[in-house]
Amino acid sequence: MATLNDIGVAAAINILTALAFFLAFAMLRIQPVNDRVYFPKWYIKGLRSSPLVNGSAFASKFVNLDLRSYTRFLNWMPAALQMPEPELIDHAGLDSAVYLRIYLLGLKIFGPIALTAFTVMIPVNWSNNTLEHSGLTYSDIDKLSISNIPIGSHKFWTHLVLAYGFTFWTCYVLKREYEIVAAMRLHFLASDQRRPDQFTVLARNVPPDPDESVTELVQHFFLVNHPHHYLSHQVWSLTSTLKIIPSSITFSLLQLVYNANKLSELVNEKKKIQNWLDFYQNKYKRNPLKRPSLKTGFLGLWGNRVDAIDFYTSFVERLSRDICGEREKVSSNTKSIMPAAFVSFKTRWGAAVCAQTQQSRNPTTWLTEWAPEPRDVYWENLAIPFVFLTIRRLIAAIAFFFLTFFFMIPIAIVQSLANIESIEKALPFLKPIIEVKFIKSFIQGFLPGIALKIFLLFLPTILMMMSKFEGFISLSALERRSASRYYFFQFINVFLGSIITGTAFQQLNHFIHQSTSQIPKTIGVSIPMKATFFITYIMVDGWAGVAGEILRLKPLIIYHLKNSFLVKTEKDREEAMDPGTIGFNTGEPQIQLYFLLGLVYAVVTPILLPFIIVFFALAYVVYRHQIINVYHQEYESAAAFWPDVHVRVVAALIVSQLLLMGLLSTKEASQSTPLLITLPVLTICFHRFCKGRYEPAFVRYPLQEAMMKDTLERAKEANLNLKGFLQNAYIHPVFKSADESDSESESEWERSPALVATKRTSKRFTPMPSKDGGSVLSLDQVNDECLKP
């Protein structure tokens, strides 16, 4: 078990490691050769071209020769805090700004709690000698915990009163923050620029019809049921290639999607060949006296030598012809269209009504939801049939169950490292080495935390693969799903697993020589003692780990390797930057683990709280700098993740209350324990209040807000061509440049058809008989009929 000296050694190692990371970052970030690694966001925005350095023309390309800049190597810290929040939202988006508020939430909660606990609770815990007469293995840190209070003592009333105080304070801060974020979201949506997802709804599980194709069926359904607001739709198939077909019915735009894996391969190959052509053309511009050449054999090592520009020009032209031919080929394929569509409306109000209401008397068909932002769409999962989603999610749930509980094995190994006696028994030849004071302190104070960090290294990738298998259609939904499972995994394995297995290892001898009825009491006393392990983990992951994030060692190495061997053009250099993202699926669950540890140990072992506060403060500065200068967020969800953040903090609060109840029950605090039953009930009521009061702002769009936004937009832009704005919004990025677009503008939005023609003999979606008899006219005749005056 880690002693106070072991914790001191671990703290020294992690503080020195963090300082080394910060110092290395401060030196590397001002070097011109690393400018694209540490400021990629500004390059992407086009606001940064080259660093300003002094010195010779050649040396300044690699080394910063301005000696004064080395004396200001820590100026990035105040610079990261200077940008006000409104400017940060404009610069990085609401998601990034609200993500930073999670760290501020931790500081707001644990700052006053730590001050109160150190003032009141630690003196109460220290003023006893219970552990000295218990026969248990303990350290000096454990004397500051609730384990040092005698069984049946009246001092437990102190813990009870503070438990109520900490709960009320946490709930107040959570409510206040929920209110602020909800207001920020509504203000952002009201003031944000026009976005395609504000007008678009995703319709899924379109029922089959024997008389109409999916395209005709979707068009007919929304023309009938949303005649005044329906604008256009896109129907999706097994892949993401699109062909645009103009339609004259209420100015709708029909974009079909076909199975075109080969076309996708051809487009990607053309992109690579075009890059080589640009490289040789740039090379020829620099030296016009010599035409570049190459050998046509393997890797250019042998074969006929030809003119490089002519060779790649003909290659690009051939691929362009192949792409056109493949596009014509897939355009005739109508069998792979999926029963789903992106449906666009003329107004935000019309889209809000459709997205938030039931479309059919059968609640399992014509399912509508808000379409993700175009950047947020995960295109690969659009092809998964809706009926398979339940099966996929069941398989993923079973796989996650086995992953979670089989991971107890490496957790037990990690906990064995925290117990010197178990290592000496398993490997007796290492005893002389382990007993060296510094090595013993290193093993107990540093090694368990770093070992657990290594074991968890590949877990986020596995969980993200599971989320993709489940069929979520947006990146934000994938990240939120992966984050929820990561949090549950850490709760079961890192938190409960470490407590259970660690207690078993530490108190194994005591378990063997006592009666069965005394084992729960031993566990109750031992649980607070695991605070030493979590302190070491916080220092490794929350101190050194956060400092390592700002160094960006992996992107730095990869960038220079690519720049040295793979970069041929300026476009290649931009792609080699790899700015990365916040990583909500990994970052937020890790933050939630610290909320859990802080709330659980606030009453049990308060000495852990300063380590958590240092993490929140350090992480806030580091990630604010990264968001301003580095991260380029893939999408914008307008802080849709905040309800998940709130509910996980509330869950951690309830877990802390239940564990305190169990702990006090083993301490025979019969008078104070029953009063704790009220706390979980009050916390659940608080959660239900917040869910009803604030969560609707994150799942529904108020019709009042939509109408206000539409009215204001019509007043400012009376001739807005919304169809032109929306028609290419949901085309896969790979195919946008190759797709033909209909540039015709429509000036008449408000024309609504009096009749809706259909080819179906069944008129179950039509409120009254069609003038033209429905099944008599062909689609072309219907279009011609609609154009007649």
C-alpha positions in Angstrom: 0.0 0.0 0.0 1.3 3.4 -1.0 2.6 5.5 1.9 2.9 9.3 2.2 6.5 9.0 1.0 5.4 6.9 -2.0 2.8 9.6 -2.9 5.5 12.2 -2.6 7.8 10.3 -5.0 4.9 9.8 -7.5 4.0 13.5 -7.2 7.7 14.5 -7.9 7.9 12.3 -10.9 4.7 13.5 -12.4 5.3 17.2 -11.7 8.8 16.9 -13.2 7.3 15.1 -16.2 4.7 17.7 -16.7 7.2 20.5 -16.4 9.5 18.7 -18.9 6.5 18.5 -21.3 5.7 22.1 -20.9 9.3 23.2 -21.4 9.7 21.0 -24.5 6.4 22.4 -25.9 7.5 26.0 -25.2 10.7 25.4 -27.1 9.2 23.4 -30.0 6.2 25.7 -30.6 8.3 28.7 -31.5 10.4 26.9 -34.1 9.3 27.7 -37.7 9.6 24.1 -38.8 6.9 23.1 -36.3 4.5 25.9 -36.9 2.0 23.8 -38.7 1.9 21.3 -35.9 1.2 23.7 -33.1 -1.0 26.2 -35.0 -2.9 24.2 -37.6 -6.3 25.8 -36.8 -5.0 29.2 -38.0 -3.7 27.6 -41.2 -7.0 25.9 -41.9 -8.8 29.3 -41.4 -6.3 30.9 -43.7 -5.2 33.4 -41.1 -1.6 32.2 -40.8 0.9 31.7 -43.5 4.4 31.7 -42.0 6.0 32.4 -38.6 7.7 35.8 -38.0 11.3 35.1 -37.2 14.6 37.0 -37.4 17.8 35.7 -38.8 19.3 34.5 -42.1 16.9 33.3 -44.8 18.1 29.7 -44.7 18.4 29.3 -40.9 15.1 30.9 -40.2 13.3 28.2 -42.0 14.2 25.7 -39.3 15.3 27.5 -36.1 13.9 30.5 -34.4 16.8 32.9 -34.1 14.9 35.6 -32.1 16.4 35.1 -28.7 13.8 37.3 -27.0 11.1 34.8 -27.9 12.8 32.2 -25.7 12.4 34.5 -22.6 8.7 34.5 -23.1 8.3 30.7 -23.5 5.4 30.5 -21.0 3.3 33.3 -22.5 1.0 30.7 -24.1 -0.7 30.2 -20.7 -2.1 33.8 -20.2 -2.7 34.0 -24.0 -5.0 30.9 -23.8 -7.1 32.7 -21.1 -7.4 36.0 -22.8 -9.9 35.2 -25.6 -13.4 35.9 -24.2 -16.1 33.2 -24.5 -18.2 34.9 -27.2 -15.1 35.3 -29.4 -14.2 31.7 -28.6 -17.6 30.5 -29.8 -17.2 32.4 -33.1 -13.7 31.0 -33.5 -14.1 27.4 -32.5 -17.9 26.8 -32.2 -20.3 26.3 -29.3 -19.3 22.6 -28.8 -15.7 23.6 -28.0 -16.7 26.4 -25.7 -19.2 24.3 -23.7 -16.8 21.4 -23.5 -14.4 23.8 -21.7 -17.2 24.6 -19.2 -17.0 21.0 -18.0 -13.6 21.8 -16.5 -15.0 25.0 -15.0 -17.9 22.9 -13.6 -15.4 20.7 -11.8 -13.6 23.7 -10.3 -16.9 25.3 -9.2 -18.0 22.1 -7.5 -14.8 20.9 -5.9 -13.2 24.2 -4.9 -15.7 25.0 -2.1 -16.1 21.3 -1.2 -12.3 20.9 -0.7 -12.0 24.1 1.4 -14.9 22.9 3.7 -13.5 19.3 3.9 -10.0 20.4 4.9 -11.4 22.8 7.4 -13.8 20.5 9.1 -13.5 16.9 8.1 -9.8 16.2 8.1 -9.3 17.3 11.7 -12.2 15.1 12.7 -10.7 12.1 11.0 -7.2 12.7 12.2 -8.1 13.0 15.9 -8.6 9.2 16.3 -6.4 6.1 16.5 -8.8 3.5 15.2 -6.5 2.1 12.5 -3.6 1.6 14.9 -5.7 -1.0 16.8 -7.5 -2.5 13.8 -4.9 -5.0 12.6 -5.4 -3.8 9.0 -2.7 -2.6 6.6 -2.8 1.2 6.4 -0.8 4.2 5.7 -0.5 7.8 7.1 -2.9 9.0 4.4 -5.6 6.6 5.6 -5.6 8.3 9.0 -7.1 11.3 7.2 -10.1 9.2 6.0 -13.3 8.0 7.5 -11.7 4.6 8.2 -10.0 6.2 11.2 -13.3 7.0 13.0 -14.3 4.4 15.7 -17.3 2.2 15.1 -20.5 3.7 16.4 -18.9 7.1 17.0 -21.0 10.3 17.1 -18.5 11.9 14.9 -20.3 10.4 11.9 -22.8 13.2 12.2 -20.2 15.4 10.8 -19.9 13.3 7.7 -23.7 13.2 7.4 -24.2 17.0 7.6 -21.4 17.6 5.1 -22.8 14.9 2.8 -26.0 17.0 2.7 -24.1 20.2 2.2 -22.0 18.8 -0.6 -25.1 17.4 -2.3 -27.0 20.7 -2.2 -24.0 22.6 -3.4 -23.4 20.2 -6.3 -27.0 20.3 -7.3 -27.1 24.1 -7.2 -24.0 24.4 -9.5 -25.4 21.7 -11.9 -28.7 23.5 -12.2 -27.0 26.9 -12.7 -24.7 25.5 -15.4 -27.5 23.6 -17.1 -29.5 26.9 -17.3 -26.5 28.8 -18.7 -25.7 26.2 -21.3 -29.4 25.8 -22.4 -29.5 29.6 -22.9 -26.2 29.5 -24.8 -27.6 26.8 -27.1 -30.9 28.7 -27.9 -29.0 32.0 -28.4 -26.5 30.2 -30.7 -29.3 28.6 -32.8 -31.1 31.9 -33.0 -28.0 33.9 -34.0 -26.2 31.3 -36.0 -25.9 31.6 -39.8 -28.2 29.5 -42.0 -27.4 25.8 -42.0 -28.8 23.0 -44.1 -29.7 20.9 -41.1 -32.1 23.6 -39.9 -34.3 22.9 -42.9 -33.8 19.1 -43.3 -35.3 16.0 -41.7 -34.2 12.4 -42.0 -37.1 10.1 -42.8 -36.4 6.4 -42.3 -38.3 3.1 -42.6 -40.3 4.2 -45.6 -42.9 1.4 -46.2 -42.7 -0.4 -49.5 -45.3 0.3 -52.2 -46.0 -2.0 -55.2 -46.9 0.9 -57.5 -44.3 3.5 -56.7 -40.5 3.6 -56.3 -39.1 4.9 -53.0 -38.3 8.2 -54.7 -41.9 8.7 -55.9 -43.3 7.5 -52.7 -41.3 9.9 -50.5 -42.1 12.8 -52.8 -45.8 12.0 -52.8 -46.0 11.4 -49.1 -44.5 14.8 -48.2 -46.4 16.7 -50.9 -49.6 15.4 -49.4 -48.8 15.7 -45.7 -46.6 18.8 -45.8 -47.9 20.6 -49.0 -46.9 24.1 -48.0 -43.4 23.5 -46.6 -42.0 20.5 -48.5 -39.1 21.5 -50.8 -36.9 18.5 -51.8 -35.5 15.2 -50.7 -32.5 12.9 -51.2 -33.0 9.1 -51.3 -30.1 6.9 -50.0 -28.8 3.5 -51.1 -26.1 1.1 -50.2 -23.4 3.7 -50.8 -23.1 7.4 -51.1 -23.0 8.3 -54.7 -25.5 10.8 -55.9 -27.2 11.7 -59.2 -29.3 14.9 -59.3 -32.6 14.8 -61.1 -34.6 18.0 -61.3 -38.3 17.8 -60.7 -41.0 20.3 -61.4 -43.4 19.3 -58.6 -43.4 22.2 -56.1 -39.8 23.0 -57.0 -38.6 19.8 -55.4 -35.2 18.4 -56.1 -34.7 14.7 -56.5 -31.2 13.3 -55.7 -30.9 9.6 -56.2 -28.2 7.5 -54.6 -26.7 4.4 -56.2 -24.4 1.5 -55.3 -21.1 2.7 -56.7 -18.1 1.2 -54.8 -16.1 1.1 -58.0 -16.9 4.8 -58.7 -15.6 5.7 -55.3 -12.3 3.8 -55.9 -11.9 5.6 -59.3 -12.5 9.0 -57.7 -9.9 8.3 -55.0 -7.4 7.1 -57.5 -7.9 10.2 -59.6 -7.2 12.4 -56.6 -3.9 10.6 -56.0 -2.8 10.8 -59.7 -3.9 14.5 -59.9 -1.6 15.2 -56.9 1.4 13.7 -58.7 0.5 15.7 -61.8 0.5 18.9 -59.6 3.8 17.9 -58.2 5.6 17.6 -61.5 3.9 20.7 -62.9 5.2 22.7 -59.9 8.6 21.1 -60.4 8.7 22.2 -64.1 7.6 25.8 -63.2 10.6 26.0 -60.9 13.0 24.8 -63.6 11.5 25.4 -67.1 14.7 24.4 -68.8 14.2 20.7 -68.0 11.1 18.7 -68.4 10.6 16.2 -65.5 10.6 12.5 -66.4 10.1 9.1 -64.8 10.3 5.4 -65.3 7.0 3.5 -65.7 8.1 0.4 -63.9 7.7 -0.6 -60.2 8.3 2.4 -57.9 10.0 4.1 -60.8 13.0 1.8 -60.6 12.9 0.4 -64.1 10.9 0.6 -67.3 10.7 3.1 -70.2 11.5 6.7 -69.3 8.7 9.0 -70.3 7.7 12.7 -69.8 6.2 12.8 -66.3 3.7 15.6 -67.1 2.4 14.0 -70.3 2.2 10.6 -68.5 0.1 11.8 -65.6 -2.0 14.1 -67.8 -3.1 11.2 -70.0 -3.6 9.1 -66.8 -5.9 11.7 -65.4 -7.8 12.0 -68.6 -8.3 8.3 -68.8 -9.6 8.1 -65.2 -12.0 11.0 -66.0 -13.5 9.0 -68.9 -13.7 5.9 -66.7 -15.5 8.0 -64.0 -18.0 9.3 -66.5 -18.7 5.8 -67.8 -19.1 4.4 -64.4 -21.5 7.2 -63.5 -23.6 6.4 -66.5 -23.6 2.8 -65.6 -24.7 3.2 -62.0 -27.4 5.8 -62.9 -29.5 3.1 -64.4 -29.4 1.0 -61.2 -32.6 1.4 -59.2 -32.5 -1.7 -57.0 -30.2 -0.4 -54.3 -32.2 2.6 -53.1 -32.7 2.5 -49.4 -36.1 3.2 -47.7 -34.8 6.5 -46.2 -34.4 10.1 -47.4 -33.2 13.5 -46.4 -36.2 15.7 -46.8 -35.8 19.5 -47.1 -38.4 22.1 -46.2 -38.9 25.7 -47.2 -38.9 26.9 -43.6 -37.4 25.9 -40.3 -40.9 25.9 -38.9 -42.0 23.2 -41.4 -38.9 21.1 -40.7 -39.5 21.4 -36.9 -43.1 20.2 -37.2 -42.1 17.2 -39.3 -39.1 16.2 -37.2 -41.0 16.4 -33.9 -44.3 14.7 -34.8 -45.5 11.3 -35.8 -46.1 11.1 -39.5 -48.2 7.9 -39.8 -50.8 6.0 -37.8 -48.3 3.2 -37.8 -45.6 4.4 -35.4 -42.9 2.1 -36.9 -43.1 3.6 -40.4 -42.2 7.1 -41.7 -39.9 7.8 -38.8 -38.6 11.3 -38.8 -35.8 13.0 -36.9 -33.6 16.0 -37.3 -31.0 15.5 -40.0 -27.4 15.8 -38.7 -25.3 18.7 -39.9 -23.7 17.7 -43.3 -20.3 17.6 -41.7 -21.7 15.4 -38.9 -23.1 12.7 -41.2 -21.4 9.3 -40.9 -22.0 8.3 -44.5 -21.1 4.6 -44.2 -24.0 3.8 -41.8 -26.7 5.4 -44.0 -26.9 2.2 -46.0 -27.7 0.0 -43.0 -31.4 -1.0 -43.2 -33.4 0.3 -40.3 -34.7 -3.2 -39.5 -31.2 -4.5 -38.8 -30.4 -1.7 -36.3 -32.0 -3.5 -33.3 -30.1 -6.7 -34.1 -26.8 -4.9 -34.4 -27.3 -3.1 -31.1 -28.1 -6.3 -29.3 -24.9 -7.9 -30.6 -22.9 -4.8 -29.6 -24.5 -4.9 -26.1 -23.5 -8.5 -25.7 -20.0 -7.9 -26.9 -19.7 -4.9 -24.5 -20.8 -7.0 -21.6 -18.1 -9.6 -22.1 -15.5 -6.9 -22.8 -16.4 -5.1 -19.6 -16.2 -8.1 -17.3 -13.3 -9.9 -18.9 -11.3 -6.7 -18.5 -11.3 -7.4 -14.7 -8.3 -9.7 -15.3 -5.8 -6.8 -16.3 -7.4 -4.7 -13.6 -6.5 -7.4 -11.0 -2.9 -7.4 -12.4 -2.7 -3.6 -12.0 -3.9 -3.9 -8.4 -1.4 -6.6 -7.7 1.4 -4.1 -8.6 0.1 -1.8 -5.9 0.8 -4.5 -3.3 4.5 -5.1 -2.8 3.8 -8.3 -0.8 2.0 -10.0 -3.6 4.9 -9.2 -6.1 7.5 -10.6 -3.7 5.5 -13.8 -3.3 5.0 -14.2 -7.0 8.6 -13.2 -7.9 10.8 -13.8 -4.8 14.1 -13.3 -6.7 13.1 -9.6 -7.1 12.8 -9.0 -3.3 16.3 -7.5 -2.8 15.6 -5.0 -5.7 12.0 -4.2 -4.7 13.0 -3.4 -1.1 15.3 -0.5 -2.3 13.5 2.5 -0.9 13.2 4.5 -4.2 12.2 1.5 -6.3 9.6 0.5 -3.8 8.2 4.0 -3.8 8.2 4.1 -7.6 6.3 0.8 -7.8 3.7 1.7 -5.3 3.3 5.3 -6.2 3.7 5.5 -10.0 3.7 2.1 -11.7 0.0 1.1 -11.0 -1.3 4.3 -12.5 0.8 4.1 -15.7 0.0 0.4 -16.1 -3.7 1.1 -15.9 -3.3 3.9 -18.4 -1.6 1.5 -20.8 -4.3 -1.1 -20.5 -6.9 1.5 -21.3 -5.0 2.8 -24.4 -6.9 0.8 -27.0 -10.3 0.8 -25.4 -11.7 3.9 -27.1 -10.9 2.5 -30.5 -12.7 -0.7 -29.7 -15.8 1.1 -28.3 -15.9 3.4 -31.3 -15.9 0.4 -33.6 -18.9 -1.0 -31.6 -20.7 2.3 -32.0 -20.2 2.3 -35.7 -21.4 -1.3 -35.9 -24.6 -0.3 -34.2 -25.5 2.0 -37.1 -25.5 5.5 -35.8 -25.7 7.9 -38.7 -23.8 10.9 -37.2 -20.4 11.4 -35.8 -21.8 13.2 -32.8 -24.1 10.3 -32.0 -21.2 7.9 -32.4 -19.1 9.9 -30.0 -21.8 10.2 -27.4 -22.6 6.5 -27.6 -18.9 5.6 -27.3 -18.5 8.1 -24.4 -21.4 6.6 -22.5 -20.0 3.1 -22.8 -16.5 4.3 -21.9 -17.9 5.9 -18.8 -19.8 2.7 -17.8 -16.6 0.7 -18.5 -14.5 2.9 -16.2 -17.1 2.9 -13.5 -17.2 -1.0 -13.5 -13.5 -1.7 -14.0 -11.5 1.3 -13.0 -13.6 2.3 -10.0 -15.4 -0.7 -8.7 -12.9 -3.2 -10.1 -9.9 -1.4 -8.5 -11.7 -1.1 -5.1 -12.8 -4.8 -5.0 -9.6 -6.4 -6.3 -7.4 -4.0 -4.5 -9.1 -4.6 -1.2 -8.9 -8.3 -1.7 -5.1 -8.1 -2.4 -4.4 -5.8 0.5 -6.5 -7.5 3.2 -6.1 -11.1 2.0 -4.5 -12.3 5.2 -7.2 -10.5 7.3 -9.9 -12.1 5.3 -8.6 -15.6 5.8 -8.4 -15.4 9.6 -11.7 -13.8 10.4 -15.3 -15.0 10.4 -17.5 -14.5 7.4 -19.8 -12.0 9.2 -16.8 -9.7 9.7 -15.8 -9.5 6.0 -18.3 -6.7 5.0 -16.9 -4.6 7.9 -13.4 -5.1 6.7 -14.4 -4.1 3.1 -16.1 -1.0 4.5 -13.0 0.0 6.3 -10.7 -0.8 3.4 -12.6 1.0 0.6 -11.4 4.5 1.7 -7.9 3.2 1.7 -8.0 2.8 -2.2 -7.7 6.6 -2.3 -3.9 6.2 -2.6 -4.2 4.2 -5.8 -6.6 6.8 -7.3 -4.3 9.6 -6.3 -1.5 8.0 -8.2 -3.8 7.5 -11.2 -4.9 11.1 -11.2 -1.3 12.3 -11.2 -0.3 10.0 -14.1 -3.4 10.6 -16.2 -4.5 14.0 -15.1 -1.2 15.8 -14.6 1.4 14.2 -16.8 -1.2 13.0 -19.3 -2.7 16.5 -19.8 0.8 18.0 -20.1 1.6 15.4 -22.7 -1.4 16.4 -24.7 -0.1 19.9 -25.4 3.3 18.6 -26.5 1.6 16.6 -29.4 4.6 14.3 -29.7 2.8 11.8 -32.0 1.4 14.4 -34.5 4.8 16.1 -34.4 6.7 13.0 -35.4 4.2 11.9 -38.1 4.1 15.4 -39.6 7.9 15.5 -40.1 8.0 12.0 -41.4 5.3 12.9 -44.0 6.9 16.2 -44.8 10.2 14.5 -45.4 9.1 11.5 -47.5 5.4 11.9 -48.7 4.7 15.6 -49.1 4.8 16.6 -52.8 2.5 19.6 -53.0 1.2 22.3 -50.7 -2.1 20.3 -50.4 -0.1 17.3 -49.1 1.4 19.6 -46.5 -2.0 20.8 -45.4 -3.2 17.2 -45.0 -0.2 16.2 -43.0 -1.0 18.7 -40.3 -3.6 16.5 -38.6 -5.0 19.1 -36.1 -7.2 16.5 -34.4 -10.4 17.2 -32.4 -11.4 17.4 -28.8 -12.2 13.7 -28.8 -15.5 13.8 -26.8 -15.7 10.0 -26.8 -12.5 9.7 -24.7 -12.1 13.1 -23.0 -15.6 13.5 -21.4 -15.7 10.0 -19.8 -12.3 10.6 -18.4 -13.4 13.9 -16.9 -16.5 12.1 -15.5 -14.3 9.6 -13.7 -12.7 12.5 -11.8 -16.2 13.8 -10.9 -17.0 10.3 -9.6 -13.8 10.1 -7.6 -14.2 13.6 -6.2 -17.8 13.1 -5.1 -17.2 9.7 -3.6 -14.1 10.6 -1.7 -15.2 14.1 -0.7 -16.7 12.7 2.5 -14.7 9.5 2.7 -11.0 10.6 2.0 -10.9 14.4 1.3 -7.1 14.4 0.8 -7.8 13.3 -2.8 -9.6 16.5 -3.7 -6.6 18.8 -4.2 -5.2 16.4 -6.8 -8.5 16.6 -8.7 -8.6 20.4 -8.5 -5.1 20.6 -10.0 -6.3 18.4 -12.8 -9.3 20.6 -13.6 -7.3 23.8 -13.5 -4.4 22.4 -15.6 -6.7 20.8 -18.1 -8.8 23.9 -18.6 -5.7 26.0 -19.5 -4.2 23.3 -21.8 -7.4 22.4 -23.7 -8.4 26.1 -24.1 -5.0 26.6 -25.8 -5.5 23.5 -27.9 -9.1 24.6 -28.9 -7.9 28.1 -29.9 -4.8 27.0 -31.8 -4.9 23.3 -32.7 -8.2 21.4 -32.7 -10.4 21.6 -35.8 -13.8 20.3 -34.8 -15.4 18.0 -37.4 -18.9 19.1 -36.7 -21.1 21.4 -34.7 -23.9 20.0 -32.6 -24.7 23.2 -30.6 -23.7 21.5 -27.3 -26.2 18.6 -27.7 -24.0 16.5 -25.4 -24.6 18.6 -22.2 -27.6 16.4 -21.0 -25.2 13.5 -21.0 -22.7 15.4 -19.0 -25.4 16.5 -16.5 -26.8 13.0 -16.0 -23.4 11.4 -15.4 -22.5 13.9 -12.7 -25.9 13.2 -11.1 -25.3 9.5 -11.3 -21.9 10.0 -9.7 -23.5 11.9 -6.9 -26.1 9.1 -6.3 -23.3 6.5 -6.3 -21.4 8.5 -3.7 -24.5 8.7 -1.5 -25.1 4.9 -1.8 -21.5 4.0 -1.0 -21.5 6.3 2.0 -24.7 4.6 3.2 -23.0 1.2 2.9 -19.9 2.5 4.6 -21.7 3.9 7.6 -23.8 0.8 7.9 -20.5 -1.2 8.5 -19.5 1.4 11.1 -22.7 0.8 13.1 -23.8 4.4 12.8 -27.4 3.4 13.2 -28.6 6.9 14.1 -27.1 8.8 11.2 -27.3 6.2 8.4 -31.1 6.2 7.9 -31.1 9.9 7.3 -28.9 9.3 4.2 -31.8 7.5 2.5 -33.3 10.9 1.8 -30.3 12.1 -0.2 -30.7 9.8 -3.3 -34.4 10.5 -3.4 -33.8 14.3 -3.4 -31.1 13.9 -6.0 -33.4 11.9 -8.3 -36.1 14.5 -7.9 -33.6 17.2 -8.8 -32.6 15.3 -11.9 -36.2 14.9 -13.0 -36.8 18.6 -12.5 -33.7 19.5 -14.7 -34.7 17.0 -17.3 -38.2 18.5 -17.7 -37.0 22.1 -17.4 -33.8 22.3 -19.5 -33.4 19.1 -21.5 -36.1 20.0 -24.1 -33.9 22.8 -25.4 -31.4 20.0 -26.4 -33.8 17.6 -28.1 -36.5 19.8 -29.6 -36.4 23.1 -31.5 -39.2 25.5 -30.3 -41.6 26.4 -33.0 -41.7 29.9 -31.7 -37.9 30.2 -32.3 -38.2 28.7 -35.7 -41.0 31.0 -36.8 -39.0 34.1 -35.5 -35.9 33.0 -37.4 -37.9 32.4 -40.6 -39.7 35.7 -40.4 -36.5 37.6 -39.8 -34.8 35.8 -42.7 -37.6 36.5 -45.2 -37.5 40.2 -44.2 -33.8 40.4 -44.8 -33.4 38.1 -47.8 -36.7 38.2 -49.7 -35.1 36.6 -52.9 -33.1 33.9 -51.1 -32.6 30.8 -53.4 -33.0 28.2 -50.7 -33.2 25.4 -53.2 -29.8 26.2 -54.5 -28.5 26.4 -50.9 -29.8 23.0 -50.0 -29.6 20.9 -53.2 -25.9 19.9 -52.7 -25.8 20.0 -48.9 -26.1 16.2 -48.3 -23.9 15.0 -51.1 -21.0 12.8 -49.9 -17.8 15.0 -49.8 -15.9 12.6 -52.1 -18.4 13.2 -54.9 -19.3 16.9 -54.5 -16.7 18.0 -57.0 -17.8 15.4 -59.6 -21.5 15.9 -59.3 -23.5 18.0 -61.7 -25.6 20.6 -60.1 -28.8 22.2 -61.2 -28.1 25.9 -61.1 -31.6 27.0 -62.0 -33.1 29.3 -59.4 -36.7 29.3 -58.3 -38.3 32.6 -57.5 -41.7 31.2 -56.5 -41.6 29.4 -53.2 -45.1 29.8 -52.1 -46.9 28.0 -54.9 -48.6 24.9 -53.4 -50.3 22.4 -55.7 -54.0 21.9 -55.4 -53.7 18.3 -56.5 -51.1 15.7 -55.8 -50.7 13.2 -58.6 -49.7 9.6 -57.8 -49.1 6.3 -59.7 -50.4 4.2 -56.8 -53.8 2.5 -57.0 -54.0 2.6 -53.2 -54.7 6.1 -51.9 -54.2 5.5 -48.2 -52.0 8.7 -47.9 -54.3 10.9 -50.0 -57.1 12.7 -48.1 -59.4 12.9 -51.2 -59.5 11.3 -54.7 -57.1 12.6 -57.2 -58.5 14.4 -60.2 -56.4 12.3 -62.6 -57.2 8.9 -61.2 -53.8 8.3 -59.7 -52.6 5.2 -61.6 -53.4 6.4 -65.1 -50.7 8.9 -65.8 -47.0 8.2 -66.0 -44.5 10.3 -64.0 -43.7 12.5 -67.0 -47.3 13.0 -67.7 -47.8 14.0 -64.1 -45.1 16.6 -64.4 -46.5 18.0 -67.6 -50.0 18.1 -66.1 -48.7 20.1 -63.1 -47.1 22.6 -65.4 -50.3 23.4 -67.2 -51.9 26.7 -66.3 
